């Protein structure tokens, strides 16, 4: 939690003296804000790349976005946790409004990109929205499915040890697909077992995109020289 993060702990983690850390950052809030801004900028660029790929149908773009979220939770969970900390009242009340506006701007742009894909799918006839669903509700609902699945799993993982990374991914994918199909995205091709039936070309596109995200995370965590 916020109150457990101290400059002493940060200095220990990065293997610098606290005095050296203070030469670069005035407070723990400044460090966390910088890390969150860096991570948010990377995630935004991934979503922009997925949305800009006009060689695939919109449902494949949505699958790419879903898979990037899985990559984030599996390989950049520490950064994702920092974002959660950043949004807490205890933290945000101590951060400059300019920083908050920049971070919220990144989040708004990410949501806008998902909204753009949903709108494009409706305009092309790929998505025939079923009442009472709307473009807005589909955008936010899919987002809630992804984040909600991981949040619930995180809270209950240690109770019985029932949740594995593979199971969480399966549940998240199934929830999102059921939600999107129920909202009218019937053009998403499903096999009898509920798995998406993808053309080899589209499957490779998604794999390449996931690898790109993983590579970006690896580079992000490389120590500066």
ZIJOBEL-V85718 format. One record per residue. N is the residue number from 1. PSI is psi in degrees with one decimal (999 if undefined). OMEGA is omega in radians with two decimals (999 if undefined). Layout:
n: (N,N)
psi: (PSI,PSI)
omega: (OMEGA,OMEGA)
This chain:
n: (1,2,3,4,5,6,7,8,9,10,11,12,13,14,15,16,17,18,19,20,21,22,23,24,25,26,27,28,29,30,31,32,33,34,35,36,37,38,39,40,41,42,43,44,45,46,47,48,49,50,51,52,53,54,55,56,57,58,59,60,61,62,63,64,65,66,67,68,69,70,71,72,73,74,75,76,77,78,79,80,81,82,83,84,85,86,87,88,89,90,91,92,93,94,95,96,97,98,99,100,101,102,103,104,105,106,107,108,109,110,111,112,113,114,115,116,117,118,119,120,121,122,123,124,125,126,127,128,129,130,131,132,133,134,135,136,137,138,139,140,141,142,143,144,145,146,147,148,149,150,151,152,153,154,155,156,157,158,159,160,161,162,163,164,165,166,167,168,169,170,171,172,173,174,175,176,177,178,179,180,181,182,183,184,185,186,187,188,189,190,191,192,193,194,195,196,197,198,199,200,201,202,203,204,205,206,207,208,209,210,211,212,213,214,215,216,217,218,219,220,221,222,223,224,225)
psi: (172.0,-47.1,-16.6,-11.7,114.8,162.7,-31.9,-43.3,-43.4,-45.3,-38.9,-41.0,-39.2,-1.3,41.8,160.8,155.9,-34.9,-39.1,-41.3,-42.9,-20.9,-24.6,-30.3,136.5,-21.7,169.3,-31.1,-37.9,-39.2,-50.1,-39.8,-43.4,-42.3,-41.3,-40.8,-41.4,-47.3,-44.4,-37.0,-40.0,-47.8,-42.6,-42.7,-33.8,-45.8,-39.8,-39.9,-42.2,-45.2,-30.7,-8.5,95.6,4.5,-2.5,153.2,165.6,-33.9,-29.9,-37.1,-41.6,-39.1,-37.8,-41.8,-43.8,-44.6,-31.9,-33.7,-38.1,-44.1,-43.8,-46.9,-27.9,-37.8,-9.8,39.9,-32.5,-42.1,-40.1,-39.6,-35.1,-36.8,-43.0,-42.6,-41.4,-36.9,-6.8,152.1,-38.6,-35.6,-50.5,-26.5,-14.4,6.8,143.2,141.6,-32.3,-42.2,-43.6,-42.0,-40.0,-44.0,-45.4,-32.2,-40.2,-45.3,-42.0,-38.5,-37.4,-46.3,-38.6,-36.9,-42.2,-42.1,-39.1,-41.5,-44.5,-44.0,-39.8,-39.2,-40.0,-43.1,-32.8,-9.1,-0.8,-30.9,122.6,97.1,129.9,127.4,140.7,14.4,152.5,170.4,-42.8,-45.5,-33.7,-42.9,-52.4,-32.3,-42.5,-41.1,-43.1,-37.0,-44.5,-56.0,-37.7,-40.1,-46.3,-36.9,-44.2,-42.6,-41.6,-37.7,-27.4,0.3,-39.9,-1.0,-48.3,-3.6,27.7,-20.3,121.7,163.6,-38.9,-43.4,-40.6,-42.8,-43.4,-43.6,-45.2,-46.7,-45.2,-43.6,-46.4,-42.4,-43.6,-42.6,-49.0,-42.7,-40.5,-27.3,-6.3,6.2,59.8,-12.3,-9.5,115.5,122.0,144.2,166.7,-28.7,3.6,-4.6,148.8,133.4,101.4,141.3,146.4,-36.4,-43.0,-38.7,-40.8,-37.0,-44.3,-42.0,-42.4,-39.4,-42.3,-42.1,-38.1,-45.5,-42.9,-41.7,-40.8,-38.3,-43.7,-44.6,-35.4,-34.2,-2.4,134.3,141.7,145.1,999)
omega: (-3.07,-3.04,3.10,3.12,-3.13,3.09,3.08,3.13,3.13,3.14,3.13,-3.11,-3.10,3.07,3.01,3.04,3.13,3.11,3.11,3.12,-3.12,3.09,-3.09,-3.09,-3.08,-3.06,3.08,3.09,-3.14,3.12,-3.11,3.11,3.14,3.12,3.14,3.12,3.11,-3.11,3.13,3.11,3.10,-3.11,3.11,-3.13,3.10,-3.14,3.12,3.14,-3.14,-3.08,-3.07,-3.10,-3.10,3.12,-3.10,3.06,-3.06,-3.12,3.07,3.06,3.11,3.09,3.09,3.11,3.11,-3.11,3.09,3.09,3.08,3.11,-3.14,-3.09,-3.11,-2.98,3.12,-3.06,-3.14,3.12,3.11,3.11,3.10,3.09,3.10,3.10,-3.12,-3.07,-3.13,-3.12,-3.12,-3.12,-3.02,3.14,-3.11,-3.08,3.12,-3.11,3.13,3.11,3.12,-3.13,3.13,-3.13,3.11,3.09,3.08,-3.13,3.13,3.12,3.10,3.11,3.13,3.13,3.09,3.10,3.14,3.13,3.14,3.12,3.11,3.13,3.11,-3.11,-3.11,-3.10,3.11,3.11,3.06,-2.98,3.11,3.11,0.18,-3.12,3.06,3.08,-3.14,-3.08,3.10,3.12,-3.09,-3.14,3.12,3.10,-3.14,3.11,-3.10,-3.07,-3.13,3.14,-3.12,-3.13,3.12,3.13,3.14,-3.10,-3.01,-3.10,-3.01,-3.14,-3.12,-3.13,-3.04,-3.02,3.01,3.13,-3.13,-3.14,3.13,3.12,-3.13,3.14,-3.12,3.13,-3.12,3.13,-3.12,-3.12,3.10,-3.14,-3.09,3.11,3.13,3.12,3.09,-3.13,-3.06,-3.13,3.07,-3.06,-3.14,3.02,3.13,-3.13,3.10,3.10,3.10,3.11,-3.04,2.95,3.14,3.14,-3.13,3.12,3.13,3.11,-3.13,3.11,3.13,-3.14,3.10,3.13,3.09,3.13,3.12,3.13,3.12,3.10,3.11,-3.13,3.14,-3.09,3.09,3.14,3.11,3.12,999)
